[in-house]
């Protein structure tokens, strides 16, 4: 629709996001074969051919913006006589709204689990146990993809999250990461103490700034509002 309406700038951004976000960040990660003893398994023929077909469609979308590069890649993919510039435009198929929603939920869940890892300093190699309160809005194949991308050992449905689990929402579904033995209590206590020390110092600096009459009288209203918000946020965290 964007191309047909000659909304070129928006079409370019949509193509960019398709390649960078959907194709590179999610699709290629999803089909990547497993590594066994440090050696990658070969990709199966069906997936390989489907990926080539998908990439050819992407090249057609990219061609109006990068004609020479996309044409070169087009001929590197397969032996062919026809040029990309005369290739038929990709046709829009009938989408599956339910599957689209499930995949988006899965990607949001993977992102949330990865955020828990980063916040807790856990290695991506450590398998985690994830719990869902109530039904999981994903079919089995999509749930298996979550296990692969987020290195989840188990995805269980529970009535109540385990003791000490980290909870979060994905859409309206409540999830929890059961850290279990993945967390060192002493290290967590030290980390919390360091964060508390930082917050106290930060709060003191903001209060000092707000207590300076010259600063308060000369600063723009928006700057003062930002400083007061910083103060409130720090107090809430402490």
C-alpha positions in Angstrom: 0.0 0.0 0.0 2.8 2.4 0.8 4.5 1.8 -2.6 1.1 2.2 -4.4 0.5 5.5 -2.7 4.0 6.7 -3.5 4.8 7.2 0.2 8.4 6.4 -0.5 10.0 7.5 2.8 7.5 5.3 4.8 8.0 2.4 2.4 11.7 2.6 2.9 11.4 2.6 6.7 9.0 -0.4 6.5 11.4 -2.3 4.3 14.3 -1.4 6.7 12.4 -2.7 9.7 11.4 -5.9 7.8 15.0 -6.7 7.0 16.7 -5.6 10.2 14.0 -6.5 12.8 11.9 -9.3 11.4 14.4 -11.1 9.1 17.7 -10.6 10.8 16.7 -10.3 14.5 14.0 -12.9 14.6 13.7 -15.1 11.5 17.3 -16.0 11.1 17.7 -16.6 14.9 14.6 -18.9 14.8 15.9 -21.1 12.0 19.5 -21.2 13.1 20.5 -24.9 13.5 21.7 -26.0 16.9 25.4 -26.3 17.8 26.6 -29.7 19.0 30.1 -29.8 20.6 30.8 -26.4 19.1 29.9 -27.5 15.6 26.8 -26.1 13.8 24.4 -28.7 12.5 23.6 -28.3 8.7 20.3 -26.6 7.9 17.6 -28.8 6.3 16.9 -28.4 2.6 13.3 -27.4 3.0 14.1 -24.5 5.4 17.0 -23.5 3.2 14.9 -23.2 0.1 12.1 -21.4 1.9 14.6 -18.9 3.3 16.0 -18.3 -0.2 12.5 -17.7 -1.5 11.8 -15.3 1.4 15.1 -13.4 0.8 14.3 -13.1 -2.9 11.0 -11.4 -2.0 12.9 -9.0 0.3 15.3 -8.2 -2.5 12.4 -7.2 -4.7 11.2 -4.8 -2.1 14.7 -3.4 -1.6 15.4 -3.0 -5.3 13.8 0.5 -5.7 16.1 1.8 -3.0 19.3 -0.1 -3.7 19.0 -1.2 -7.3 22.7 -2.1 -8.0 23.4 -4.0 -4.8 20.2 -5.9 -4.8 20.7 -6.8 -8.4 24.1 -8.2 -7.6 22.9 -10.2 -4.7 20.0 -11.5 -6.8 22.3 -13.2 -9.2 24.6 -14.5 -6.5 21.7 -16.4 -4.9 21.0 -18.6 -8.0 22.1 -19.1 -11.5 19.5 -17.2 -13.7 19.2 -15.1 -16.8 16.4 -12.8 -15.8 17.4 -9.6 -13.9 15.8 -8.5 -10.7 14.6 -5.2 -12.3 12.1 -7.2 -14.5 11.1 -9.7 -11.8 7.4 -9.8 -10.8 6.5 -7.7 -7.7 5.8 -9.8 -4.5 2.2 -10.7 -4.1 0.4 -10.2 -0.8 -1.0 -13.4 0.6 -3.7 -13.9 3.2 -2.3 -13.4 6.7 -3.0 -15.5 9.8 -4.0 -12.9 12.4 -4.0 -15.5 15.2 -0.5 -16.8 14.4 0.7 -13.2 14.0 -0.5 -12.5 17.5 1.0 -15.6 18.9 4.4 -14.9 17.3 4.4 -11.3 18.7 3.6 -12.6 22.1 6.4 -15.1 21.8 8.9 -12.4 20.8 7.8 -10.2 23.7 8.2 -13.1 26.1 11.7 -13.9 24.7 12.7 -10.2 25.2 11.3 -10.2 28.7 13.3 -13.3 29.7 16.4 -11.9 28.2 15.9 -8.7 30.2 15.7 -10.8 33.4 19.0 -12.4 32.5 20.6 -9.0 31.9 19.3 -7.5 35.1 20.4 -10.5 37.2 23.7 -11.0 35.4 22.8 -14.5 34.3 24.7 -16.2 31.4 22.8 -16.8 28.2 24.0 -20.4 28.5 22.1 -21.0 31.7 18.7 -22.6 31.0 15.9 -21.0 33.0 12.5 -22.3 34.2 9.6 -20.1 33.2 6.1 -20.3 34.7 2.8 -18.9 33.3 -0.2 -18.1 35.4 -3.1 -19.6 33.5 -3.1 -20.6 29.9 -0.3 -19.7 27.5 -1.6 -17.9 24.4 0.7 -19.9 22.1 0.5 -23.1 20.2 3.1 -25.8 21.0 5.3 -25.0 18.0 5.5 -21.3 19.0 6.2 -22.2 22.6 9.0 -24.5 21.5 10.5 -21.5 19.6 10.5 -19.5 22.9 12.4 -22.3 24.6 15.0 -22.2 21.8 15.4 -18.4 21.6 15.4 -17.7 25.3 17.1 -20.9 26.4 14.1 -21.9 28.5 14.3 -25.4 30.1 10.6 -25.6 30.9 7.5 -23.5 30.3 5.0 -24.6 32.9 1.5 -23.5 33.7 1.0 -22.8 37.4 -1.6 -21.2 39.7 1.0 -19.3 41.7 4.6 -18.3 41.0 7.3 -19.9 43.0 8.9 -18.3 46.0 11.4 -15.6 45.0 10.5 -15.8 41.3 10.8 -12.7 39.1 7.3 -11.9 37.7 6.4 -9.8 34.7 3.5 -9.3 32.3 3.5 -10.0 28.6 0.2 -8.6 27.3 -2.3 -9.8 29.9 -0.5 -13.0 30.8 1.6 -13.1 33.9 4.9 -15.0 33.7 7.6 -15.7 36.3 11.2 -16.8 36.0 12.0 -19.2 38.7 15.7 -18.4 39.4 16.2 -21.2 41.9 19.9 -22.1 42.1 20.7 -19.6 39.3 21.1 -16.8 41.9 23.8 -16.3 44.5 22.1 -14.7 47.5 25.3 -13.1 48.7 26.0 -11.6 45.3 22.4 -10.3 45.0 22.6 -8.7 48.5 25.9 -7.0 47.5 24.3 -5.8 44.2 21.3 -4.4 46.1 23.5 -2.6 48.6 25.6 -1.0 45.8 22.4 0.1 44.0 21.1 1.6 47.3 24.3 3.5 47.9 24.2 4.9 44.4 20.5 6.0 44.7 21.2 7.7 48.0 24.1 9.6 46.5 22.0 10.5 43.4 19.1 11.7 45.6 21.5 13.9 47.7 22.8 15.6 44.5 19.3 16.3 43.2 18.2 17.6 46.6 21.2 19.9 46.7 20.4 21.2 43.3 16.8 21.9 44.2 17.9 23.5 47.4 20.0 26.1 45.5 17.8 29.2 45.3 19.8 30.6 42.4 19.2 27.4 40.4 15.5 27.2 41.2 14.9 30.9 40.4 16.9 30.8 37.1 16.0 27.3 35.7 13.2 26.9 33.1 10.0 25.2 34.4 10.6 22.1 32.4 14.1 21.6 33.9 12.7 22.0 37.4 10.0 19.5 36.7 12.6 17.0 35.4 14.7 17.4 38.6 11.6 17.0 40.8 10.7 13.8 38.9 14.3 12.5 39.4 13.9 13.1 43.1 10.5 11.4 43.2 11.8 8.4 41.2 14.9 8.0 43.4 12.8 8.2 46.6 10.4 5.6 45.3 13.2 3.1 44.5 14.9 3.7 47.9 
